[in-house]
């Protein structure tokens, strides 16, 4: 009698990546990741605007705008730039290089 073997999370992740490469091709995956990042950013922006609108309707103070540092980190994340151990100036330069 055959006993079914369960796949762990790591194996499922590898299988998922292989399927993505087969479906979209290796050159399209970075574009797909960027599009997903932008969609996430747009979702966060819409969420923030909705929260501010709710606060305005309640008569309270609107939620604080994100700081320049937070905006910089978000831009780097959307472009796939690692930020660990880097100063804001270093991140800013890498974002500039990636954009233009």
Secondary structure, 3 states (H helix, E strand, C coil): CCCCCCCCHHHHHHHHHHHHHHHHCHHHHHHHHHHHHHHHHHHHHHHHHHHHHHHHHHCCCCCCCCCHHHHHHHHHHHHCCCCCCCCHHHHHHHHHHHHC
